[in-house]
């Protein structure tokens, strides 16, 4: 059996690597700002503005359902933008996703409510949420790869974590804006639009940074190698045929990403509506947690680069399982005041931060470069669509109208983290077997000179 080619020499350009890392960070921070703005609005105001005829519980469920709708098109975005990113250009794909997300977010800020245009308001809202989901589906994988592929071998996990760092920064920005807004009727009267409209300014900044990005040499070589091969199948078809078990491992390893929606959407709504926690207290706790994640993300990635990204991912997932799912709801429901809320949210952030910091770096080790954009995006976004998007809705249903039935929610949260641990444990060995078979089939389809020129662009991680 033909084995994957040995690693290529380090030809990375330090300046290009830094530019790629910061471009990935800035773009994902803006994308996640937009996404979290909607999540916060869904927890606080969307139900009252777009579903006013429903009772309070129905309003909450309807608002959280619109949040879930945003996840449905994420796998479609992974396929569409994965094709562009694997076959045409990583940079082009990232520019389109940024424009799509920013445009949809600004449009939500301008959207008339149910009171003004009736049932058309929630229908248009659902459409714009689906556009946001399409954008996120393509954004994450491209941002991870534009940074990691430009980095030297001993800094790939750290570079990939720059895209992960965009998530807490986006959360900090969105939470800060909502904290600055008035509460009560004033928020409902129009102030809620401000966070959405601010996305227009951030969009311009993101476009300026991303226009300066360059294609990575690793990707260019992989694209040339695929063009020389006899098979011209779309990346998603190659993945489903050649890497079925690896795709499953990516899906499972990504299940614990849903923890952010347990905390930032479900727990926010549950704590404010049923546990008498002040909105400002919970938002401030989220803000403080975001800074925890900003600090822990690069530290966790550096440790993974120093030792082993796979082993680090396993250890971090175990930490997440211990400190997050049960303490989060238990401490808040104990009703011991703001201190217990801050502790609960902080523990959740600690666990999620270290797990999420190295997830992208680990997933990039599982696929060859010419399929990597679609490869890491598809399973990750399917997990988001089928798991993360419905977590707030399912949790709100399980906890009951009075908010006291927390054990089923805790078990659900913990179970998803266990699935992530399973996917991580199996991922590397499964990937090695499927990559070896894929390399052998590709070698049989490619002229000898082309095979030699493409050496070294396979999975780059450690085990």
Secondary structure, DSSP 4 states (H G I P E B T S, - for coil): -PPPPPPPP----HHHHHHHHHHHHHHHHHHHHHHHHHHHHIIIIIHHHH-TTS-HHHHHHHHHHHHHHTTTTHHHHHHHHHHIIIII-HHHHHHHHHHHHHHHHHHHHH---HHHHTHHHHHHHHHHHHHHHHHHHHHHHHHHHHHHTTS-GGGHHHHHHHHHHHHHHHHHHHHHHHHHS--THHIIIIITHHHHHTHHHHHHHHHHHHHT----HHHHHHHHHHHHSS----HHHHHHHH-HHHHHHHHHHTGGGGHHHIIIIIIHHHHHHHS---HHHHHHHHHHHHHHHHHHHHHHHHHHHHS-HHHHHHHHHHHHHHHTHHHHHHHHHTT--HHHHHHHHHHHHHHHHHHHHHHHHHHHTTS-HHHHHHHHHHHHHHHIIIIIHHHHHHHHHHH-TTS---HHHHHHHHHHHHHHHHHHHHHHHHHHHHHHHHHHHHHHHS-HHHHHHTTT-S-----
